């Protein structure tokens, strides 16, 4: 049986989806092809910045055209390079828990009030 040599493993690149590839990261000289999901993430970021008032509708339209024509992650990076990084929204679970606890307390008070009459 002929055994084929296994290709050497390559270290993970210092750029990409999990390292802010198109959110102002340092991508000088990097020519990695952009995927459709990379473009969607860039469009989502542009929508959020437009909704926050950082971009006018004309600027948004210009950048959307660049995103759709982008071939590399570096091309995508140019569309958000002058914008602040995305801030994750607050986790709403504590708010839901507080609401449920408050609802239970109100129901208990209503039951106790009706029994006291």
C-alpha positions as CSV (number, residue, x, y, z in Angstrom):
1,X,0.0,0.0,0.0
2,X,1.3,3.5,-0.9
3,X,1.2,6.0,1.8
4,X,0.9,9.6,0.8
5,X,2.7,12.2,3.0
6,X,0.4,14.3,5.1
7,X,0.6,18.0,4.4
8,X,2.2,20.0,7.2
9,X,-0.3,21.7,9.5
10,X,-0.5,25.4,9.1
11,X,-1.0,27.7,12.1
12,X,-4.2,29.6,12.3
13,X,-4.0,33.0,10.5
14,X,-3.9,36.1,12.7
15,X,-6.9,37.5,10.8
16,X,-10.4,36.3,9.9
17,X,-13.9,36.1,11.3
18,X,-13.0,36.0,14.9
19,X,-10.4,38.7,15.0
20,X,-12.2,41.8,13.7
21,X,-11.1,41.2,10.1
22,X,-13.2,44.0,8.7
23,X,-13.7,46.1,11.8
24,X,-10.6,48.2,11.5
25,X,-8.1,45.4,12.1
26,X,-4.6,45.5,10.7
27,X,-4.8,43.7,7.4
28,X,-2.1,45.5,5.4
29,X,-0.9,43.1,2.7
30,X,-3.5,40.5,3.5
31,X,-5.3,39.3,0.4
32,X,-7.7,36.6,1.8
33,X,-10.8,36.1,-0.2
34,X,-14.1,37.3,1.4
35,X,-17.0,34.9,1.7
36,X,-20.7,35.7,1.5
37,X,-21.0,35.4,5.3
38,X,-18.1,37.9,5.7
39,X,-20.0,40.3,3.4
40,X,-23.2,39.8,5.4
41,X,-21.4,40.6,8.7
42,X,-20.0,43.8,7.1
43,X,-23.4,44.8,5.9
44,X,-24.9,44.1,9.4
45,X,-22.3,46.4,10.9
46,X,-23.0,49.1,8.4
47,X,-26.7,48.9,9.1
48,X,-26.1,49.2,12.8
49,X,-23.8,52.2,12.4
50,X,-26.3,53.9,10.0
51,X,-29.1,53.3,12.6
52,X,-26.8,54.9,15.3
53,X,-26.4,57.9,13.1
54,X,-22.7,57.5,12.3
55,X,-23.4,57.2,8.5
56,X,-25.8,59.1,6.3
57,X,-27.9,57.1,3.8
58,X,-25.7,58.2,1.0
59,X,-22.5,57.0,2.8
60,X,-24.4,53.7,3.6
61,X,-25.3,53.2,0.0
62,X,-21.7,53.9,-1.2
63,X,-20.3,51.4,1.4
64,X,-22.9,48.8,0.5
65,X,-21.7,48.9,-3.1
66,X,-18.1,48.4,-1.9
67,X,-19.1,45.5,0.2
68,X,-20.9,43.7,-2.6
69,X,-18.0,44.2,-4.9
70,X,-15.3,43.3,-2.3
71,X,-13.1,40.3,-3.1
72,X,-10.9,40.3,-0.1
73,X,-11.2,40.8,3.7
74,X,-9.0,43.9,3.2
75,X,-11.6,45.3,0.8
76,X,-14.3,44.8,3.5
77,X,-12.0,46.4,6.1
78,X,-12.1,49.6,4.2
79,X,-15.8,50.0,4.7
80,X,-15.7,50.0,8.5
81,X,-12.2,51.2,9.2
82,X,-13.3,54.7,10.3
83,X,-16.1,53.4,12.5
84,X,-15.9,52.3,16.2
85,X,-15.9,48.5,16.8
86,X,-19.2,46.8,17.4
87,X,-20.4,46.9,21.0
88,X,-22.3,43.8,21.9
89,X,-25.8,44.5,23.2
90,X,-26.5,43.9,26.8
91,X,-27.7,40.5,27.9
92,X,-31.4,40.6,28.5
93,X,-31.6,37.5,30.7
94,X,-31.2,39.3,34.0
95,X,-34.0,41.6,33.0
96,X,-36.3,38.7,32.2
97,X,-35.5,37.0,35.5
98,X,-36.2,40.2,37.4
99,X,-39.5,40.5,35.5
100,X,-40.5,37.0,36.4
101,X,-39.6,37.4,40.0
102,X,-41.6,40.7,40.2
103,X,-44.6,39.0,38.5
104,X,-44.5,36.1,41.1
105,X,-44.4,38.6,43.9
106,X,-47.4,40.5,42.6
107,X,-49.4,37.3,42.2
108,X,-48.5,36.2,45.7
109,X,-49.6,39.6,47.1
110,X,-52.9,39.3,45.1
111,X,-53.5,35.8,46.5
112,X,-52.7,36.9,50.1
113,X,-54.9,40.0,49.7
114,X,-57.8,37.9,48.5
115,X,-57.4,35.4,51.4
116,X,-57.3,38.2,54.0
117,X,-60.7,39.5,52.9
